[in-house]
């Protein structure tokens, strides 16, 4: 199986390197690595369209190589899919991210976006994130991480992927707690509580510099969510898909005469 490994923390990030070593041990895996040359956290599904991408070969020092690109995580997946590493990938693995990707935060995540590109390409995707040893429940980055268990869990999942219920058009978003996991759960996405506010940081030469992202986001305490699993010290495995259509609203819109909006508005009768 051709596996592409990428991330959003950059090709030299410890999380990616540890997961790379674990995946190299999985029988039958033909591993390629294409990752950003610098940190691209919170770039979501952004792509580079207004300039060419610079790619550099990286020697990992163990007889294997990878490629760094001065683009986004999605750029890296597209480079691989379009022929940079030979055949197109049959599985996208993104991570291990330095910090959790829980609840609504996934919409900002470059880690999840790279795995989601697998859905676009019609192949499975796995995003992997690690809570820091500070056990934060938000996106503030801790300083100390232990990636060993997350790497081993992901490698085992890849090894047994054929037996895991993962339908076409879905990806698995994995979040691992700090310390030894007390179990692993299939979860749904939780809901984040953001506390963003507009704060004037300083004024320089007539320019205003603002902070808008709060430093203390919380979450809704709800059983069955990824937040609940991590809070309980368990690995959270959340299946995601790309169908954003609001089906109920679509049915209601079907009963509305949208065609009449093409012409001029009818005059109101007093």
N, C-alpha and C positions, 0 to 999 in steps of 0.2 A: 504494500500500500504506500503510495506516494503522499507523504505528510509535509505540509508547509508549516514551519514555526515562525511566528512573528510576535510583535508586541507593540506597546506605545512608549515604553520607558527608554528605548534605545538598544542597539545591538550589543552593547557592553554591559547591560543591566544584569545584576546577579540573578534575578528571577528567571530571565530567559536562559542564561547559561546553565543554571541548575536543571531546568526542565529539558534543555537540549541533551544534557548527559543522560537523563532518565529515559528519554525517548530513543536514544541510540541503542539502548539495551532491549528494546521491544522487538521480538522476532518478527521478521517480515516487513519492518518499517524502512522505507527509503526516505531519509530525512533531508529536507532542504531548509535553509534559514535565510529569510530576507526580512530585514527589520530597519527601522529608521536609524539614521546616523546620530541623531540627537533626540532628546526627550520630546515626545509629541503627545503628552497626556492631555486629555480633555479636548482633543481635536475632533472627536465623534467621527462622522462619515465624510469629513472634508477630503477633497482631492486636489491635486496640483494640476492646473490646466493652462497657466499663462507662461510657463517656462519648461524646458526639458528637465528631466530628472538625472542627477548625477549618481552613479552607482560605483561602489568600491568593493573589491574582493577582500574579505576578512579571513585571516588564518587563525583558527582557534587553537593551534599549537598541539593538536592531537591527531594530525593527519587529515582533518576535515576542514572545510571552508564554508563561509556564508557570504552574504552580500548585504552591505549597508546602502541605504538610499536616502538622499536628502529630501524626503517627502513624508507623507503621512502613513499611518498603518494601512489604510485602504490602498494607497499607491503601491505599497510593498506587495500586497496580495495580488493586485492587478499585474504588476511586473512579473510575478511568478506565473500567474495564469496565462500570460501572453507569451511565455517561452524563455524567460530569463534562466530558469533552472531545468530546462528540458521539458518533460511532459507536464501537463496541468496537474495541480494537486487533487488528490482524492479526499483529503481531509485538511481543514485549516485548524491549527491550534494556536491560540493567541495568549501570551502570558510568559511567566507568571507575573501579574501586575503587582507593583509595590503599593499595596493598599487595596481595600475592598472596593467592589463595584456592586452596590446593593440598591434595590428599589429604583426610584426615578433617576438615580445617578447614572444608570446605564445609558441613558440617551445622550449623555455628554462623553461617554467613555470611548477612547480610541481602542482600548483592548477589546471591548465588546463589538465595536464597529468592524474590526478586522475579521472576527469570527462571523459576523453577520454577512460579510461579503461572500462567505462560503454559501450562504443561503441564496444569494443572487446568482452564484455560479452553479448552483444545483448540487453542491457537495456539503457534507456535514461540517459543522463548525463547533469548536469548543473554546470558550473564554475562561481563563483561570486567574483568580485574584487572591491575594494573601493579606489578611489582617496583620498589622504590625504587633509587636510584642507589648505595645502600650494598650492594646485591645480597644482601640478607638472604634466607634460605631458610625463614623462619618468619613468624609473624604480628606481630612487633614492627615498629612503623611507622617507616619511614625518614623523613627530612625533605625530601629532594629527589627530584622525579619528573620524567620526561620522557614525556608522554602522546602525543606526535605520532604515533609509529609505531603504537601500539595503536589510536588513533582512525582512522588511515588504513586499517589492516588490517580493522577492524570494519566501516567504511563499505563497503569493497570486498566483504566477505563478504555484507553486506546487499544490495548491488547484484546479486550473483550467487546469491542465496539459492535461487532456483528450480532451479539446476543442482547444488546441494550436497546430498548424501544425508543428509537430516535427517527421519526418519520422524515421523509424528504420535506425540505422547507422549514426545518427547525434547527436550533442550535442549543447547546447546553452552556449556561452561565454558572460557573463553579466559584464559590467563595469559601475559603478555608480559614478557620479561626486560628488565633494565636495558640501555641502550645499543642499538646496532643489532643486530637479530635475525639470527642465522646461518642461519635457516630456520624452518619451521613443521612441526609433527608432530601427527598424530592419536595421542592417548595414552589410557592408562587411569589411574584414580585411584591414586595412591600411598598408602602407609601412614605416618602420622605417629607419631613416638615422643614422647609427652608426658612431661615431668619435673615434673609438679605435685606439690606437697607443702604440708602445713599449716604455716604460719609465723605465730606471734603477732607482729603488727606493733606494737601498743601497747595499753595498757589505759587507759580514760578513764571515771572515775566508775563503776567497777564493770562497765563494758562492755568486752568484748574485741574488738579489731579484727584480723582475720586476712587474710593473703594466701594464696591457694591455687593461683594459676596461675603455673607456672614461666616463667622468662624465657629459657630456652635449650632449646626443643624441637628435636628432630632428625627424621630420617626414614629409612626403610629404603631403602638404595641398590638399586634394581631397574630394569633396563632396560625401556623401554616406558612408564614412568610420567610423569606431569606433572612430578614432582620432577626426574627425569632430564633431561627436555627443558629445563627452566629452568636447571638446573646446566650444561647444554651451550650455553646462550645461545640456545635456540630457543623460539619461541612454542609453547605447549602448547594443543591443542584437544581437550577431553575431552567426549564425548557422555555425558549423564546421563539417567536416567529415574526415574519415581516409583513403580515397582512394587517395594515392599518385602517382598512375600510370599516367605517361605522355602519354595520349592516342594518341596524334598526333605523338609523337616520336615512339610509339609502332607500328603504321601503317607504318611508314617509315622503321623501322627495319625489318618489315615483308617482305619487298622487297629486303632486303640485305641477301646475302648467308652467314649466320653465320656458317653453317656447314663446309665450306671450311677452317675455321680457326683452325679446329681440326688437320688437317694434316700439314706437313711442308710447309713453304712459298715457293711459286714458284720462280724459278730463274728469275731474270730480264734479258731481252734480250736487249743488247746494240744496 
